[in-house]
Amino acid sequence: MKVDIHTPVLLNESVELLLGGGGSLFVDCTLGLGGHTKEILRAKEDSYVICIDKDEEAIEVAKENLREFEGRFCVYKADFAQLDRVLEAEGITQVDGFLFDLGVSMLQLRSEKRGFSFQLDSFLDMRMDREQKLDAYTVVNTYSEKALAKIIWEYGEEKLSRKIARAIVSYRKQKPIETTAELASIVSSVYPPKLRHRRIHPATRTFQAIRIEVNGELESLRTALEKTFKFLKQKGRIVVISFHSLEDRIVKKFFKEHSETLRLLTKKPITPSEEEIKDNPSSRSAKLRAGEKV
């Protein structure tokens, strides 16, 4: 049975840009539930997609969703920073395009067992790869106050990072912080009462920061983008959808640093239409950037 609880953001725009350089061999570096890969396979009958994801649960759902295209895709459980190993394992030296759809999926956010969301009370986990050792519980309960403040400031861009770190360390002296609800409550308590009920929940930035730390998201992105060059054909394309400023800065910097060999296809990032945001509110912060190898 197909499971579709995640609506791919900027689906048509990203696939159109990816396929615009021609060719038929593509890499979906963030398979998720298979939405972008499915559209690539539908749009181009001779296309083949190498899919990468480190979430085993997502991979199993994606395989089911892509069953009708059996034989036209393969799936690797890996961090996209290892895309070179994946392609070498396939004996591939050149591809026609790379697609990155960054961030956390609805499957992960809506799972009561994964600990990604403060809206569901669950154990502090946040691992995209559930085989790795580092989880959110470890970060929250063992990192020093200084380290927590640094993470929350740098990865969450949270102005109250020091106060939040202090509150976390103070609370855990009494007992370990085990659940998302506990952590969200601690963060909220730091905020002045008049700021606790705004549209954006007080814990949003802190949860983002801890998730990024647990999964090494920003370093993986930097590494993966640099590795694409070795394999990208002339006129091959790189398409990246990001969801917060930290990711977008890395992508923007990457395209700028490689401007002599990578023609920018998006002078300004493409953002979702009002209609898409209305249908899928989680898409509101998405930015799409793309480039073509010259």
Residue pairs with C-beta under 8 A, 6 or more apart in sequence:
1 64
2 64
2 65
3 33
3 61
3 64
3 65
4 33
4 35
4 65
5 33
5 106
5 107
5 110
6 32
6 33
6 35
6 105
6 106
6 107
7 35
7 106
7 279
7 280
7 283
8 14
8 32
8 35
8 36
8 39
8 101
9 101
9 241
9 272
9 276
9 280
9 282
9 283
9 286
10 241
10 270
10 272
10 276
10 283
10 286
10 288
11 35
11 36
11 39
12 39
13 270
13 288
14 36
14 99
14 101
14 239
14 241
14 288
14 290
15 36
15 39
15 40
15 43
15 99
17 237
17 239
17 265
17 266
17 288
17 290
18 26
18 40
18 97
18 99
18 237
18 239
18 290
19 26
19 40
19 43
19 44
19 47
19 97
20 237
20 265
20 292
21 96
21 97
21 235
21 236
21 237
21 292
22 96
22 235
23 95
23 96
23 97
23 233
23 235
23 236
24 44
24 46
24 47
24 48
24 96
25 47
25 48
25 50
25 92
25 94
25 95
25 96
26 40
26 47
26 48
26 49
26 50
26 95
26 96
26 97
26 98
26 99
27 49
27 50
27 51
27 52
27 83
27 86
27 87
27 95
27 97
27 98
27 99
27 231
28 36
28 37
28 40
28 49
28 50
28 51
28 52
28 99
29 52
29 80
29 83
29 98
29 99
29 100
29 224
30 36
30 52
30 53
30 80
30 99
30 100
30 101
30 102
31 37
31 51
31 52
31 53
31 58
31 59
31 62
31 75
32 53
32 55
32 58
32 62
32 101
32 105
32 107
33 58
33 61
33 62
33 65
33 105
33 107
34 51
34 61
34 62
34 63
34 65
34 66
35 65
36 99
36 101
37 49
37 51
37 62
37 66
37 73
38 65
38 66
38 69
40 47
40 49
40 99
41 47
41 49
41 66
41 69
41 72
41 73
47 72
48 72
48 73
49 72
49 73
49 74
50 73
50 74
50 76
50 86
50 87
50 90
50 92
50 95
51 62
51 73
51 74
51 75
51 76
52 75
52 76
52 78
52 79
52 80
52 82
52 83
52 86
53 59
53 62
53 75
53 77
53 78
54 77
54 78
54 79
54 80
54 128
54 129
55 105
55 107
55 108
55 128
55 129
55 130
56 77
56 129
56 130
56 131
57 107
57 111
57 130
58 105
58 107
58 108
59 75
59 77
61 107
62 75
63 75
66 73
74 90
76 86
76 89
77 129
78 85
78 86
79 129
79 216
79 220
80 100
80 220
80 221
80 224
81 219
81 220
81 221
81 223
81 224
81 227
83 98
83 224
83 227
83 228
83 231
84 227
84 230
84 231
87 93
87 95
87 231
92 231
93 231
94 231
94 232
94 233
94 236
95 231
95 232
95 233
95 236
96 233
96 235
96 236
96 237
97 232
97 236
97 237
97 238
97 239
98 228
98 232
98 236
98 237
98 238
98 239
99 239
99 240
100 221
100 224
100 225
100 238
100 239
100 240
100 241
101 241
102 217
102 221
102 240
102 241
102 242
102 243
102 247
103 242
103 243
103 244
103 247
104 116
104 128
104 211
106 282
108 114
108 116
108 128
109 116
109 117
110 117
110 120
111 120
111 122
112 120
112 122
113 122
113 123
113 125
114 122
114 125
114 126
114 127
115 122
115 123
115 124
115 125
115 126
115 135
115 136
115 179
115 180
116 125
116 126
116 207
116 211
117 180
117 207
118 180
118 181
118 183
118 184
118 201
118 203
118 204
118 207
120 180
121 179
121 180
121 181
122 179
122 180
123 137
123 178
123 179
123 180
124 135
124 136
124 137
124 140
124 177
124 178
124 179
124 180
124 183
125 135
125 136
125 137
126 135
126 136
126 207
126 210
126 211
126 214
126 215
127 134
127 135
127 136
127 214
127 215
128 215
129 215
134 214
135 214
136 183
136 210
136 211
136 214
137 176
137 177
137 178
139 148
139 151
139 210
139 213
139 214
140 148
140 168
140 172
140 177
140 183
140 210
141 172
141 176
141 177
143 151
144 169
145 165
145 166
145 168
145 169
146 165
148 161
148 164
148 165
148 168
148 169
149 161
149 162
149 164
149 165
149 166
150 161
151 209
151 210
151 212
151 213
152 158
152 161
152 164
152 165
152 205
152 206
152 209
152 210
153 161
153 162
153 209
154 209
155 208
155 209
155 210
155 212
155 213
155 218
155 246
156 205
156 206
156 207
156 208
156 209
157 205
157 245
157 246
158 164
158 205
158 206
158 209
160 190
160 191
163 190
164 186
164 187
164 190
164 206
167 186
167 187
167 189
167 190
168 177
168 183
168 186
171 177
171 182
171 186
177 183
177 186
180 207
183 203
183 206
183 207
184 201
184 202
184 203
184 207
187 202
187 203
187 206
188 196
188 201
188 202
188 203
190 202
191 202
195 202
196 202
208 244
211 217
212 218
212 246
217 247
218 246
218 247
218 250
221 247
221 250
221 251
222 250
222 254
225 238
225 240
225 250
225 251
225 254
226 254
228 238
229 258
229 261
229 293
232 238
232 293
233 293
234 293
234 294
235 292
235 293
235 294
236 292
236 293
237 265
237 290
237 291
237 292
237 293
238 262
238 290
238 291
238 293
239 288
239 289
239 290
240 251
240 288
240 289
240 290
241 286
241 287
241 288
242 248
242 251
242 286
242 287
242 289
243 285
243 286
243 287
244 285
248 269
248 287
248 289
251 289
252 289
255 262
255 264
255 289
255 291
258 291
261 293
261 294
262 291
262 292
262 293
262 294
263 291
263 292
263 293
263 294
264 289
264 290
264 291
265 290
265 291
265 292
266 288
266 289
266 290
266 291
269 287
269 288
269 289
270 287
270 288
270 289
271 286
271 287
271 288
272 280
272 283
272 284
272 286
276 283
277 283
277 284
